[in-house]
Amino acid sequence: MPPYAADLETWWLESGYDSIKELMNFVTDNLDSWQCGFEQQIKTRLLLFDNDPTIIAQIKKDWPAIREARGIDYDANSRKYAKYVASTIFRKPEEGGINFDLAMNGLGYLDAIEIRRLRLLNAVDEAIQAAPPHEGLPLMLEEIGRTSSSNFKKLHAGLRTCILTEELTKDANHRKEAAQIMALLNALLPSAVILSDIEDVDPTPHSPGVRDSVRFSVLEHLVSKDCFTQERQEVIQMKLRCWCDIASYAEVRDVMVRYCEEFKKVEELSLRLLNKLEKETDNTVSYHAVSAGSPMKYSTDTSSYSRVESTILTQNTSLDSQGSEKEPLTSPQPPLAFHPLLRGMPGRQLSPAKTDIALLARDTSQPPVACYPDDLSKTFFYQHPLARELNMSTQEQVTLGLLLPAEVVDQRDF
């Protein structure tokens, strides 16, 4: 997970505070806001500050400890936190509006919800790509995914605008220092999103250009000598509202509530579709059978889907009871596609004779109990789950490889 807003604010107010003060002192050394070249100097200095590798490296090093010390798990229960955010943090205007003491945590919960939504949609895309060609993304899920993305973009900018505006327009007795407001800006709109690995997800919906424009506008406002006059405050509010394109907090909250409901629907539809695809492709195998009396050879077919494994069992010799060798009978099936969220989990045959302790302990280095010498009768057979519905004789099932002796199956490496 990337660092959330509250984690970043803690870092900037502690370890990164000296860097912020150095930035703000430097840009005001030579020029005043009314002089030519003032804006260009700010842009140059901000660009150097945002791309300082030592700052980025230090954040990467420190933020896991900050998150552990704060003890807030933003990812634990997305549905529960969606309700909590709407009822306790970003409340209705008539019920008190934003709880600014918890607002940064609220942004973290919403970012975690968006990360889960993006991961669910990515998992659905991967599952559909691995599924048979006729499978496609349901229109309802596609439409809700599109509208929820649009709504998250609006609430992401809108809530951050409300928090920034609140700090920029406070009176002198309650106002934070300019460096503290800059620390808040760095937490709300970080210059770079730090991802822990290639599978991590960046929930930021706006482009780097928009981010840099907002950061420049706020920094320019803070380093101006008359930044807290009413006229200057109205100017910065107008710039921020143009960014979020929403006029009031009430509208932002309505968008947030719709987004939370859309997330629940996306989660429900995605899990339902993943379960459907898993059932359709579960235990599907291809058999090339010539006889049922010879050893089985195990191979993997990846010709159609390079990322999905399928099992092929091949027999080489004919039955003794048959006079001549028959032509191979091929029964093609879709390749075995594992559930995207369960990919990599070990699988092995459970024995009906005794508890497989090694399996329960996930010790896959030990053989399954079905392979132990005297646990199962040598006359026990494994039957394909769908064979009972085909109205085939025992001989036909053996020929097609749908009925396998236990001693043959137990030789396979699970």
C-alpha distance (Angstrom), angle and dihedral (degrees) to the residues before:
residue distance angle dihedral
M1 . . .
P2 3.81 . .
P3 3.83 118.1 .
Y4 3.79 111.4 -81.1
A5 3.81 124.0 -131.8
A6 3.81 96.3 -99.2
D7 3.82 91.5 50.0
L8 3.80 91.4 50.5
E9 3.80 93.4 47.5
T10 3.80 89.8 53.5
W11 3.80 90.8 52.2
W12 3.81 94.9 47.2
L13 3.81 92.7 48.5
E14 3.80 90.5 51.3
S15 3.80 119.8 22.8
G16 3.82 96.8 15.7
Y17 3.80 99.8 41.3
D18 3.81 95.1 96.0
S19 3.82 90.2 52.8
I20 3.82 90.4 54.0
K21 3.80 93.1 49.7
E22 3.80 90.2 48.9
L23 3.82 90.1 51.7
M24 3.79 94.2 50.1
N25 3.80 94.9 44.1
F26 3.80 92.4 49.2
V27 3.79 97.2 52.6
T28 3.81 92.1 52.8
D29 3.80 97.2 46.9
N30 3.79 102.0 91.7
L31 3.81 111.6 14.9
D32 3.78 138.8 43.1
S33 3.80 123.4 -136.9
W34 3.81 92.4 -103.9
Q35 3.82 94.2 52.8
C36 3.80 125.5 96.7
G37 3.78 113.1 -100.8
F38 3.81 95.4 27.3
E39 3.81 94.2 114.3
Q40 3.81 93.5 44.9
Q41 3.79 90.8 51.5
I42 3.80 90.5 52.3
K43 3.82 92.3 48.8
T44 3.80 92.4 50.1
R45 3.78 94.3 47.4
L46 3.81 93.5 44.8
L47 3.80 90.7 50.4
L48 3.80 91.0 53.6
F49 3.80 91.0 46.1
D50 3.81 94.3 49.3
N51 3.80 92.9 49.5
D52 3.80 97.8 44.1
P53 3.84 103.8 132.6
T54 3.81 93.5 -157.3
I55 3.81 91.9 59.7
I56 3.80 92.9 48.1
A57 3.81 91.6 47.4
Q58 3.79 91.9 49.9
I59 3.81 92.3 50.5
K60 3.82 90.1 51.2
K61 3.78 89.3 51.7
D62 3.81 98.5 45.2
W63 3.80 108.0 35.2
P64 3.86 98.5 75.6
A65 3.81 89.2 58.5
I66 3.81 90.7 46.7
R67 3.80 91.5 52.3
E68 3.79 91.5 48.2
A69 3.81 91.5 48.9
R70 3.83 92.2 49.9
G71 3.81 90.1 50.3
I72 3.81 97.7 -152.4
D73 3.81 117.8 139.8
Y74 3.79 104.8 -158.3
D75 3.82 93.0 179.1
A76 3.80 100.8 52.7
N77 3.82 103.1 97.4
S78 3.79 117.1 -0.1
R79 3.81 96.9 -174.4
K80 3.80 92.9 48.8
Y81 3.80 92.6 48.1
A82 3.81 92.2 47.7
K83 3.80 88.9 60.7
Y84 3.82 92.2 42.2
V85 3.80 92.8 52.3
A86 3.82 93.2 51.3
S87 3.81 95.8 45.2
T88 3.81 103.1 37.0
I89 3.82 111.3 21.2
F90 3.80 110.6 25.8
R91 3.78 97.1 31.4
K92 3.78 130.5 174.6
P93 3.83 113.0 -78.5
E94 3.82 91.5 -115.5
E95 3.83 89.8 52.2
G96 3.79 95.9 54.1
G97 3.80 104.4 -73.3
I98 3.80 118.6 -131.0
N99 3.79 119.2 11.4
F100 3.80 95.2 -142.4
D101 3.81 92.5 -169.1
L102 3.83 88.6 65.6
A103 3.80 100.0 26.7
M104 3.82 95.8 103.8
N105 3.80 90.5 51.6
G106 3.80 88.9 49.2
L107 3.80 90.3 56.4
G108 3.80 88.6 51.5
Y109 3.80 92.1 53.2
L110 3.81 91.3 49.6
D111 3.81 92.1 48.2
A112 3.82 89.8 50.6
I113 3.82 90.0 51.1
E114 3.80 90.2 51.4
I115 3.81 91.6 48.9
R116 3.81 90.2 53.3
R117 3.81 90.9 47.6
L118 3.82 91.6 51.7
R119 3.80 91.8 47.5
L120 3.80 92.0 50.5
L121 3.80 91.7 51.2
N122 3.82 90.9 47.1
A123 3.81 90.1 50.6
V124 3.81 90.1 50.9
D125 3.81 91.3 50.4
E126 3.81 91.5 50.9
A127 3.80 92.0 47.4
I128 3.80 92.2 50.1
Q129 3.81 91.6 49.0
A130 3.81 89.2 53.4
A131 3.81 93.7 44.1
P132 3.83 126.6 86.6
P133 3.83 114.1 -69.6
H134 3.80 94.8 -103.5
E135 3.80 91.9 65.3
G136 3.80 116.6 98.2
L137 3.77 140.0 165.4
P138 3.83 109.4 -79.0
L139 3.79 112.4 -112.5
M140 3.80 92.8 -127.5
L141 3.82 92.6 54.1
E142 3.79 90.8 45.1
E143 3.81 92.6 51.6
I144 3.81 95.1 44.7
G145 3.79 89.7 47.3
R146 3.79 90.2 54.2
T147 3.82 95.7 47.3
S148 3.81 93.4 44.4
S149 3.82 90.0 52.5
S150 3.80 90.0 52.1
N151 3.80 92.7 47.4
F152 3.80 93.3 48.4
K153 3.79 89.7 53.0
K154 3.81 89.8 54.2
L155 3.80 96.6 45.8
H156 3.81 92.3 43.0
A157 3.81 91.0 58.5
G158 3.80 95.9 32.9
L159 3.80 98.2 54.0
R160 3.80 92.3 44.6
T161 3.80 89.6 50.3
C162 3.81 90.9 52.2
I163 3.81 92.1 50.6
L164 3.81 93.7 46.7
T165 3.80 92.9 45.4
E166 3.79 91.0 51.8
E167 3.81 91.3 55.9
L168 3.80 95.6 42.2
T169 3.82 94.9 51.6
K170 3.80 101.8 44.9
D171 3.78 118.7 120.1
A172 3.79 121.6 -103.1
N173 3.82 94.7 -96.4
H174 3.82 94.6 57.7
R175 3.78 101.5 27.7
K176 3.79 121.9 118.0
E177 3.77 122.0 -128.8
A178 3.79 116.2 -89.4
A179 3.82 90.8 -111.7
Q180 3.82 90.7 53.9
I181 3.80 90.8 51.2
M182 3.81 88.4 50.4
A183 3.82 88.6 52.6
L184 3.80 87.9 52.9
L185 3.81 89.8 50.9
N186 3.81 90.9 50.7
A187 3.81 88.8 53.5
L188 3.80 96.1 45.4
L189 3.82 95.3 42.0
P190 3.81 109.0 19.9
S191 3.78 116.3 -166.0
A192 3.82 89.8 -129.3
V193 3.80 132.4 18.5
I194 3.80 109.9 -132.1
L195 3.81 113.5 -142.5
S196 3.79 120.6 -166.7
D197 3.83 96.7 -148.0
I198 3.80 142.8 -9.7
E199 3.82 91.7 -86.2
D200 3.80 92.7 56.1
V201 3.81 117.7 108.2
D202 3.80 128.7 -134.8
P203 3.84 109.2 -145.0
T204 3.82 94.1 -168.9
P205 3.84 107.6 124.9
H206 3.80 100.0 -171.0
S207 3.80 129.1 77.8
P208 3.83 125.1 -106.3
G209 3.81 88.5 -111.7
V210 3.81 92.7 58.9
R211 3.80 90.7 45.0
D212 3.81 92.9 51.5
S213 3.81 91.5 47.2
V214 3.81 92.9 53.8
R215 3.80 92.8 44.7
F216 3.80 91.0 51.3
S217 3.81 93.0 48.4
V218 3.80 93.1 51.8
L219 3.81 94.3 44.5
E220 3.80 91.2 48.3
H221 3.79 88.9 51.4
L222 3.82 94.0 48.7
V223 3.82 96.7 49.4
S224 3.81 93.2 48.5
K225 3.80 112.7 102.7
D226 3.80 93.5 -132.6
C227 3.81 96.5 42.2
F228 3.82 95.4 128.9
T229 3.78 98.2 52.8
Q230 3.79 115.8 114.5
E231 3.79 92.8 -113.1
R232 3.81 93.7 52.8
Q233 3.79 91.7 45.6
E234 3.80 91.0 53.9
V235 3.81 90.0 50.8
I236 3.81 94.5 52.4
Q237 3.82 91.3 45.3
M238 3.79 89.9 53.6
K239 3.82 91.4 50.4
L240 3.80 92.7 49.5
R241 3.81 93.4 47.1
C242 3.80 90.1 51.1
W243 3.80 87.1 56.5
C244 3.81 95.8 52.3
D245 3.84 94.6 34.5
I246 3.83 91.5 -145.8
A247 3.78 122.7 112.6
S248 3.81 104.1 -153.1
Y249 3.80 144.4 18.2
A250 3.81 90.8 -114.1
E251 3.81 90.0 62.2
V252 3.81 91.6 46.7
R253 3.79 91.3 52.1
D254 3.81 92.2 49.4
V255 3.81 88.7 53.8
M256 3.81 90.1 48.6
V257 3.81 92.5 51.9
R258 3.81 91.0 49.8
Y259 3.80 90.3 48.6
C260 3.81 92.4 52.4
E261 3.81 90.9 51.5
E262 3.80 90.6 47.1
F263 3.80 90.1 50.7
K264 3.80 90.8 55.5
K265 3.81 89.9 51.2
V266 3.82 92.4 47.0
E267 3.80 90.1 50.6
E268 3.80 92.6 48.5
L269 3.82 95.1 47.1
S270 3.81 93.6 43.2
L271 3.80 94.8 51.2
R272 3.80 90.7 44.7
L273 3.81 91.5 51.6
L274 3.81 93.0 45.3
N275 3.79 89.8 51.0
K276 3.81 90.8 48.9
L277 3.81 92.7 50.4
E278 3.78 90.8 46.5
K279 3.80 92.4 53.1
E280 3.80 92.6 46.9
T281 3.78 93.6 52.4
D282 3.81 99.9 31.3
N283 3.80 115.0 120.8
T284 3.82 93.4 -3.1
V285 3.81 111.6 152.7
S286 3.80 137.8 168.7
Y287 3.80 119.1 -129.6
H288 3.82 127.7 -162.0
A289 3.82 101.3 -171.0
V290 3.80 129.3 -178.2
S291 3.78 101.3 153.7
A292 3.78 140.8 -4.6
G293 3.78 101.6 -139.2
S294 3.76 103.5 68.2
P295 3.83 131.3 79.2
M296 3.76 116.0 -82.2
K297 3.78 122.8 -118.8
Y298 3.80 119.9 -145.6
S299 3.77 122.1 -146.3
T300 3.81 139.6 157.8
D301 3.78 123.9 -124.6
T302 3.80 115.3 -153.8
S303 3.79 99.0 155.5
S304 3.78 95.8 110.6
Y305 3.79 102.4 31.7
S306 3.76 117.4 26.1
R307 3.79 92.8 -168.2
V308 3.81 99.5 44.7
E309 3.78 123.8 70.6
S310 3.80 123.2 -141.5
T311 3.77 129.9 -174.7
I312 3.81 123.2 -128.7
L313 3.79 121.8 -171.7
T314 3.82 116.2 -163.1
Q315 3.82 129.7 -170.8
N316 3.80 121.4 -159.8
T317 3.81 110.0 -168.6
S318 3.81 135.4 50.5
L319 3.78 130.1 -111.8
D320 3.80 116.4 -90.0
S321 3.78 89.5 -127.7
Q322 3.80 92.6 59.3
G323 3.72 118.6 81.4
S324 3.75 99.8 -144.0
E325 3.77 137.4 16.8
K326 3.80 113.7 -91.6
E327 3.74 127.3 -141.0
P328 3.82 113.7 -95.5
L329 3.78 113.3 -88.9
T330 3.78 110.6 -142.9
S331 3.78 122.7 -158.1
P332 3.80 106.6 -177.5
Q333 3.78 117.4 -157.6
P334 3.78 132.0 176.5
P335 3.81 112.0 -84.5
L336 3.78 117.5 -95.2
A337 3.81 106.0 -89.7
F338 3.77 114.9 -166.9
H339 3.77 123.2 -146.1
P340 3.85 106.0 -89.9
L341 3.80 91.6 -132.1
L342 3.84 92.2 50.3
R343 3.80 98.1 43.2
G344 3.79 112.2 138.6
M345 3.82 96.6 24.9
P346 3.85 112.2 135.6
G347 3.80 119.2 -113.5
R348 3.83 130.9 -162.6
Q349 3.81 140.7 157.1
L350 3.80 116.1 -85.6
S351 3.79 115.1 -137.4
P352 3.81 118.7 -127.6
A353 3.83 89.3 -152.1
K354 3.80 103.6 63.1
T355 3.81 142.5 -7.0
D356 3.79 113.8 -78.7
I357 3.81 99.6 -132.1
A358 3.81 92.5 178.2
L359 3.81 90.5 56.6
L360 3.79 92.9 49.4
A361 3.82 88.7 51.1
R362 3.83 89.9 46.5
D363 3.80 89.6 -123.7
T364 3.80 97.9 150.9
S365 3.81 91.6 172.1
Q366 3.83 88.5 77.8
P367 3.82 120.6 75.7
P368 3.81 117.2 -110.7
V369 3.80 115.5 -99.2
A370 3.80 88.3 -112.3
C371 3.83 86.4 74.0
Y372 3.82 95.3 54.3
P373 3.86 111.2 112.7
D374 3.80 103.3 -114.9
D375 3.78 104.3 20.4
L376 3.80 98.0 95.7
S377 3.77 135.0 32.9
K378 3.80 114.2 -104.2
T379 3.80 88.1 -131.0
F380 3.83 92.5 63.0
F381 3.81 115.7 115.4
Y382 3.79 134.2 -161.5
Q383 3.80 114.5 -137.2
H384 3.81 125.8 -161.2
P385 3.84 109.0 -109.5
L386 3.81 93.2 -122.7
A387 3.80 96.6 44.2
R388 3.79 93.1 88.8
E389 3.79 90.9 62.7
L390 3.82 95.0 53.3
N391 3.84 97.6 71.3
M392 3.81 90.5 -134.0
S393 3.77 127.9 152.9
T394 3.79 121.6 -112.7
Q395 3.81 90.5 -106.9
E396 3.82 91.8 52.8
Q397 3.80 91.0 49.3
V398 3.80 91.1 50.3
T399 3.81 91.0 48.3
L400 3.79 92.2 52.5
G401 3.80 92.8 43.6
L402 3.79 93.9 -113.8
L403 3.81 92.4 122.9
L404 3.80 115.6 49.1
P405 3.84 130.6 -179.8
A406 3.80 114.5 -114.5
E407 3.81 93.9 -122.2
V408 3.82 90.1 56.5
V409 3.79 95.5 47.3
D410 3.80 92.6 44.6
Q411 3.81 89.5 61.3
R412 3.80 90.7 64.7
D413 3.79 118.2 101.1
F414 3.78 107.3 -116.4
